[in-house]
Amino acid sequence: MRISGHRMMLQGEQCTILVSCDISADVAGMKELRRERDVLKAILESNPDGIVITDPDGNVVECNLALLTLLGNVTKERFIGMNVFTQLKEIDAAKAKRVGAKLMSEGLVRNISFELTREDGIKVHADVSAVVVKDQLRKPLYMIGLVRDVTDQVRHEAELEEALEDRRQLVSIINQSPAVAFLWRAAPGWPVEYVSENVWQFGYDAGELTSDVVDFASIVHPDDLERIATEVQTYVKDGRSEFEQEYRLVSPDGKVHWVYDRTLVVRDRTGAVDSYQGVVVDITDRKDALERLSRTERQLKMFMDMSPVVKFMKDRNGRYVYVNKTHTDIFGMTAAEWIGKTDRELFPPEVAERLMATDRNVFESGKFHAFLEVIPREDGLREFLTYRFLVPSITGGEDLLAGVAIDLTEERRYERALKTANEKLNLLGSMTRHDITNQLAILAGWLDITRDDVKDPVIIKRFDDMKTAADTIQRLLMFTSEYQDLGMQEPVWVSVDQAFSNGVLGLQLEGVQVEVDLPGLEIYADPMFERVFRNLADNSIRHGEKLSRIKITQRSEGNELILTYEDDGVGVPEGIKGRIFEKGFGKHTGFGLFMVRQVLDLTGLSIQETGTQGSGVRFEIRVPEGGYRYSAGKG
């Protein structure tokens, strides 16, 4: 109740008049308004998207933390009062004003795209939706805007479009080339599962051959069919993975085409033949070599320069006689800087010798070679899928070596989308582990308290078993916390000396003589490479029993580097050497050596235990060529 009063004269006498008023509804209304204000504030701060509230002129009166974070951690004090149409860093002011005018006119705008510049200079893409709040007289009171960060979405869409374009170009190249791509099922008649559209050169439609109406055997010349069938059976029986054949195909109009067929045998896990993949080339006009050469050279040059892969040719002395545009773009040198030079003049000595040895093998054998090739550069390693083969002379000149190399380095860009997804999963895993760990702590505490109150040894044993199980769960959670970071970062050049020092930091190595003298040696590995040494040293401490020495050495074996970790403990029994890297195997958590192998596998490194029981462990880490180097003045 609200009571008010005043004094007055009534019939010559002074008196007091009291007036009472029930204000219960007003008080309840004020409480409801405060509750709604608190709810709105909670919604504002918990929303993952940016929210901004402005006056009708666009001046900021309120915003949430998500928006300040999106703009590069701008302080709220600085942002309040700023005009969103004109004062945001590098915003398209004209577009912002147009959007503001439309908003005031229509009362609502949805998903308007803006490119914003954060305080740290980073560009972000955002979708903006906004609404005008008006009073009962339809007069604008304020505007509420929702700002959603769509930078990842925009990047992913661009990457997807680029991948689709690459696929379209690849299909276009195949269909424009003279080579017809086939996939045959391993069944009688060799039914065609897939054929490129350029099969029209043999007089057939791709859909016709893949419809099971016409099988491949039916278009092979009758005089060649038995021979090539016998050859295929022989190649498969001998375990060949690929083979070459020449035979004739007959077009629907009766025209005969001599073809060269290079086929890859595809087997299932049991070794049985599943299918055949091949490239078929019409060689009918081979006799007219000079005329065809003139025409083919023009087409080849266009094909080579348009190709997205590296292509080159060398003579028998190893001198480059041709490089295509992609080759020059990737290595940052003009064609004139390549032509006439050898690998010794262009690459580091160890790389040049390896490349030239491969070239000699191709010239001597005349066989097609396909392999993965890693070439180190100042900015890191570049990995190529390389095909090298001999191009025989047609007009009496010298044979040439041709190479086609697909640069796989840029594929890492496509791993970024996966990395984003992994980061989200890791965040969820971290939160879950945190909650489970808290609950385990409560459980362990109550187990200890309750156990102290129990006298029955059987019940005490059960409590101890439960506590052991809880401790095991805790160790498993710790392992998953470490394992989730595996492979999440790009490999880097890691100093072996520094990795060991950092890795064993905090371990109980008092009284243990440590010998590590590898100045300048760097390994191309996952940033978790330090964990390799930590787990190996921890394994020595836990299981060495008479441990007094740890030693790390290196040696060369061919083109590879062998990094050896040794101790003088009790060693590993011969019967379990093959299992110590398995997950869950061991006396402790069973994850230490498993983690070691997982870290090394990420960059092609391998590990095995070669020690003698009773004399200590001996772990050998094998580093492939190109995966190690020495800093200047070392090694």
N, C-alpha and C positions, 0 to 999 in steps of 0.2 A: 504494500500500500504506500501511496505518496500522500502526505497530509500537509496542507498549507493553511495559514490563518492571517487575519489582519484585524486591527482594532477599529471600532467605529462608534458613533453616538447613535443610540436608538431610544427615541422618546425621552431625550434629555439625559439618558444614562449611557455611560461608556461601557461597551461590551466587546467581546472577541468572537469573531466568526471563523469557524474551522471548516475546511473543505477537504474531504478525503477522495482519493482516486485509486482505482485498482490498476496497477501497472504490470501485472503478472505477464500479460501477453507481450509487453515491450521487452521485459527482461528475457523472456524465452527467445524472442526474436534476436536479441543481441547475442545470446549464447549460440544460436544457430548460425548467425553470420560469422562469429569467431570460428566455429567448427568448420564451416565451408571454406573460410580463408585458410585454415590449417591444411585441409584436404587439398585445396588448389596448390598451395605451396609445396606439398609433398609430391603431387603429380608433376609439378614444374621441375623439381630437382631430380626426380627419379627417371624422367624420360630420357632415353638414350639419344634422341634427336635434339638438335638445338631449338630452343624456344625463345622468342623475343617479343616483348610488349612495348609498343611505341604510342606516342600521342598521334593525333590525326596528321601532324606534319612530318611524322617519321622519326621523331626524336625518341631515343630509347629511355624507357622508364623502368624496365625490369627485364631480366634474362636469366637463363639457367646456366649451370656449370658446363653442360655439354656444348653449348654454343661458344663459350669462352675457350674451351679446349679446341674445338674445330677451327677457331680463328688463330690458333697458335698461342694459347694460354694468355690472352689479353686479360688484364685485371678488370674486375667489375667496376671499380671506381672510375677507371678511364673510359669504359664502354658506355656507362650510363650518361645520357645526354647527347651521345653521338647520333648523327643523322644517318640512317641506314641507306638513304637514297644517294647521298653525296659524299659521305666521309669515310666509307669503308675503303681499305687500301686497294688501289688499282681496280675498283669495281667499274663496270660499264655503267657510268652514271646516266647516260641517255636511256639505256634499256631499263635501269632501275626506276627512272622517272615515269617511263611509259607504263611499267607494271604498277607503279603507285597510282597513276591516274586511272588505270583500269580497275584497280582494287577499290578506289573510292567511288567509282561509277557503278560497278557491279556488285560490290560487297564481298567478293570472293575470287581468289585466283588459285590455281592448282598446278603443282609440279612445273614451275618455271625454272629453267636451267640457268645457273650462273657459274662463272669461273671466278673464284675468290683467291686472294693472295694472303697467306698467313703472315704473322709477324716475322717469322723466320724466312720468308721469301718463298716458301713451298706453295705451289699451285694446288688447289683442291677444287673438285667439281661438286656442286650442291644443287639439289632440287628444293625450291622454295614454294610453300603454300601459305596463304594468309587469308584472314577474315577480318571484316570491320565490325566492331561491336557498337551498336547505337542505342541511344536512350529512347524513351517512349515517344519523343517528338521526332524520331528518326535522325537525330543529330549525332554525328560520329563522336564517340567517346574515346576510343582507342583502337589500335590494330594489334592482332596477335599473329605472329608468323612462326611457321614450323620449317626448320632448315635441316635437311637430311644430307649427310655426306655420302655421295655416290661415286667417289673417286675410284674405288676398286672396281665397281660395276662398269664404269666407263673404260677403264684399262682392260678389263677382261673382255669386254665387247670388241675393243680394238684388236686384242690378241687373237680372239676367235676369228674375226674377219680376216686377219692376216694369215692365219692357218688355213682358212677356207680358200683364200686366194692362192696360197702356195699349192694347195691340192689341185685347184683348177689349172694352175700353170703346169703342174706335173702331168695331169691327164692330157692337157693340150700338147705338151712336148711328146708324150708317148704316141698320141694319135697323129702327130705330124711327122713322126720318125718312120723310117722304113722297117723297123723291127716291130713285129706283131707279138704281143704278150699273150701267152696261153696259160690256163690252169686246167689240167686234165685229171679226172678221177681215175684211180687205179682199179679199173673194171674193164671187162671185155669191150673192145672197140674204142677204148679211151674217150669216154663221153667228156664233152667240153663243159667245165664248170664256169669258166670266165674266158673271154677273149676281148682284146681291145678293139675299138671301133675301126681301126685302120686295116682290119681283116678284109675290108672291101677290095683291097688290091688283088686278092685271090678270087674275087668274084662272089664272095659270100657276105651275108648280113650277120652281124654279131648275134642278134636275137635268134636267127635261124640255127646257128651252131650250138647255142646254149639251151635250146628248147627240147633236147633229146629226140628231135625228129631226125636230125642228121648227126651221126657220131663221127669222130675224127677219122677213124679207120676207113670210112666209106669214101673220103675225099683223097686218100693216099693212092698213088698209082698202083694198080694190081701187081705189077712186076717188082715193086719195092716193099710191099706190105709184109711178106713173110720174112724178108731180110731184117727190116728194122724191128719187127716183133721179136725175132731171135736175139738181136743185139740188146734190146731192152731187157729181156730175160737174163742174158749173160751179165750185163752191168749190175742188175739188181742182185743176182746170185753172188757176184764178187764183192758186194758191199759198197759199190761206187756211190758216191753222194752226188755226182754230176757227170754228164757225158755229152758228147757232141755227135751229131749225125747229119748226113746229107741224103736227101731223097726228093721225090717229085710229088707235087700236089696237082690235082686235076680240078679246074674250075667248072662250074655248071655248063659253060659253053664248050667244054672239051679242051680248053687251052691248058697246056702243061707248064708248070712252074717248078724249076729246081730251087730247093730251099736249103738253107743251113739252119740247123736246130740245135740250140744249146739248152740242155734240160737239167734241172735240179730235182733230185729225188727227196721227197718229204716223207719221213717215217714217223710213226706214233711212238709212244713210250716203250712199247714192246719190241720195236725194231721192224714191225711190219710196214710195208709201203702204204701210205695213206693217199698220196696224190703226186702229181708231177707238175713243176712250174718250168716254163720254158719261154724262150724268145726265138721266133722263127723269122728268118730273113730271106727274101727272094733273091737268089743269086743267078737268075736266068741270064741276065745280060753281062755276066762277068767276062765273057770272051771279048766283048767290045770295051776293053778297059780304058783306053785313052779317051774315048768319047764320054764315057761315063765319068771318068775322073774329073774332066773339066766342069761338068754339071754338078757333080757331087761336092767338089771343092767349094763352090759358091754357097751351096746349101749348108755344107759343114761349117763354114765360117759364121754364117748367120746363126746356125744352131749352137755353135760353141759360145758365141758372144752373148746370146740370149739365155744361155743355160745358167741356172742359179748355183751350179757346182763348179769347183776348180777343175780346170782341164789344162794339160800341158803335154809337150812332146820333147824328146831328147834324142841326140844321135848316140852312136856307140862310144864316143869319147865323154859322154855325160854332159855335153853342152846343150842348153835349152835352145830349141829352134822355134818353139811356139808356146805362148801362154795366153789364156783367154782373159776377158775383162774381169770376171769374178776373181781370178787368180791375183791380178794386180790390185784389185780393191782390197782383198783380205790382207795381203802382205804389205800394202802401202807403198808399192814401187811400180814404176811404169814398165811397159813391155820392153822398152829399149834397155832398161837396167837389168833385165833378165836374159834377153837373147844373147847367146854366145858365151855365157858364163856357166861354170859348173857349181855343184853344191858346195864345194870347198870355199868358193868365193862368196857364198850367200848365207851359209849357216855355220853355227859353232862346229868345231872339229868332230865331236862325238856324234852329232846329228848328221853331218855330211857323210861320214864314213858309213853309217847305218843305211842312209838312203842310197848311196852308191853301191853298197853290197847287194841290196835288193835289186837294183837295176841290172847288175851283172848276172844275177840269177835269172832274171826274165830274159835277157839276151841269150844266155847259154841254153836255157831249157825251152824257150819259145812258148812257155805256158802262161796262161792267165793266172794272175795273183790277186787275191783279195784279202785285206787285213786291216786292222785298226792301227793307226799311226798317231803317236803323240809327239808334238813338236813344241818344246818350251820356248817362250818368248819373254820379253821384259815384263809384260803385263800378265804373265802366267802361262798355263799350258793351253794349247789348241789341239783338239782331238779330231782326226779325220778318219772317215771310212774310205779307204783308198783301193782303187782297182788299177793294176798295172798290167799291160799286155803289149805284145810285140806287133808292130804294124809292118808286114813284109813289103818289100819294094815291089811295085807293079811295073815300072818302066825301066828297070835296070839300075836304079839308084840304090842307096844304102837303106837297110832296115832302120826303122825308128821305134823308140819306146814311147808309148802313149800312156797317160795316166789320167784318171778321173778321181777326184777326191771330194767327198761331201763333208763340209765343215759342220761338225756336230756341236761346236761350242755354243752357238746361239740358242740351241735347244734349252739351255738352262733358263732362258727367260720364261719359258713355259712352265718351269717348276715353281715360279713365284705364286701362281694361282693355288697350286697344291700347298705351298708353304703357308698361305693365309688360312686355308682350311685347317691345316695341322695346328697352327697357332691357336685357333679357336677351340679345337679339340683338347689341346694341351691346357688351355685355360680352364676348360670344364674339368679335366682330370685333376688339375691342381686344387680347384675348389672342392672337388669330391674327396681327394686325399686329405685335405685340411679338415673337413668335417669328420671323416672316418677317424683321423688321428685324435681329434678331440674326444670322440666317443670312446676310443680305445683307452685314452688316459683315464676317463671316468670309470670305465670297466675295470682297468688294472687297479685303480685306487680302491674300489669297492671289493675287489677280490682280495687285496692285501688286508683290508680292514676285517672282512668277514672271516678270512683264514685265521687271523689271530684269535677269533672268538670260538674257533672249533677245536675240539680235543681229539675227536675220532681220527686215527691215522688214515683210514680209508678215505674219509671226506677230505682230509688235508691233501692227500695224493691227487684227488680229483681237482682241488683248487690249483695245485701246482701245475697239473696238465693244462688247465684252462689258461693259467698265466703264461705258460710256454707257447700255447697257441696264439695268444694275443701278441706276444713278443714276435712270433714268426710273421704275423700279419703286419706288424709295424715294419719289419725288415723288408717285406715284400713291397710295402708302400714306398719305402726309401728307394728301392731299386727302380720302381716304375717312375719315380720322380727324376732319377738320373737318365733312365732309358728314353724318356719322352724327348729329351734334348738331342738325342743321337740323330745326326744327319740334318738337323734343322738349319745349320749354317753352311755357307759355301766353304769348300776346302781352302786351306791357306798354307803358305810355306812356314813350317814350324821348326824352330831351333831345337835340336835334340837335347843339347846341354840344358837349355832353359826349361824344356818340357819335363825333363827328369827332376830338376830342382823344384819346380812348382808342384809336380805330381806327388812327391814324397813329403812335402811340407806337412808337418804335424804328426807323421808316423814315428813310432818308437824305434829309432835306429841307433840308440846309444849302444856303444860297444861294437857296432858293426862297421867294418872298413868298407867304404864305398869308393870305387874306382870308375870314374867317367871322364874320359878325355877325348872328346869329339869336337874340337873347335871348328866352327864354321859349317858343320854338317846340318843341312836343313832337309826336312821331309815334307812332301806335299800330302797333307793329311787333314782329317776332320779336326776342328778346333778342340775336340775332346781327346786329342792324342795324349795329353798329359795323364788322362785316366788310365792309359795302357800301363805306364810305369807305376802309377800308384797301386793298381790292382796287382801287378806282378810283385812289387815290393811287399804289399800287404800279405800276399800269398806266402812269400818267403818267411815273413815274421810269424805268421800263424802256424805254418806247417814245417818250417825248416828245422825246428827243435835245437840243433846245434849251430845255428846261423852265426857266422862271424865276418862274412865277406860277401859283397855284391859287386859285380863287375860288368861293365857294358863296353863292348868292342865292336869293330866293324871290319868287314873284308869284302872284296869284290869277287864275284863269281860270274864270269862272262860279262854281260851288260847289266847285270843286276847287282844290287848292294845287299849284303847280309848283315843285319844289325843283331848282335847276340847279347842276351841278358843271362848272366850266370850267378849262382850262389853256391855256397859250400854246405848247404843243409843236407837233409836226408834224401832228397831227390824224389822222383816219381816212380812208383812201381811200374814195371814194363806192361803189366796186364791192363792198366787203366789209362795209358798215354793217349789212346784214341778217343777217350771219353771226357777228359778233363775240361774240354771247351764246350761241352753240352750244357744246356740250360738246366739248372737244378742239381747238377752233379757236384758232390763235394761234401765236406764235413761242416761247413759254415752255411752261408746262404745259397751256395751253388750258382751264384751269378757273376762272381768276379772275373773268372777267365772267359766266361761266355761274353761278358761285356767287352773284354779285350778284343776278341775275334770280331765282334760286331763293329767296333770302331775302325779296325784295320780294313775290314771288307769294303767299307764305304769308298775307299780310294784305290782299291785293287791290291792292297798289301795282304800278305798271308803270314801265318805263324804256326810253328810246330815245336813240340818238346823233344829234344834229342839228347838229353842228359842221361847219366847212368845212376841207378838207384844206389844210394850210399855215398855218392860223391857230389850230390847237389843237382839242382835243376839247370837246364840249358834251353832257353827259349830262343829260337831263331826267327827273326822277322825278315821276310823277303820283300825288298822294295824293287819294283820293276824299273826298267830304263825310263828316264824322263820324270821319275817320281822323287828324285833326290838331286841335290846340288850342294855346292860349297860357296859360302860367301867370299867376297873378294879377299885374296891373299891367304886363303885357307885351303885345306884339303890336299 
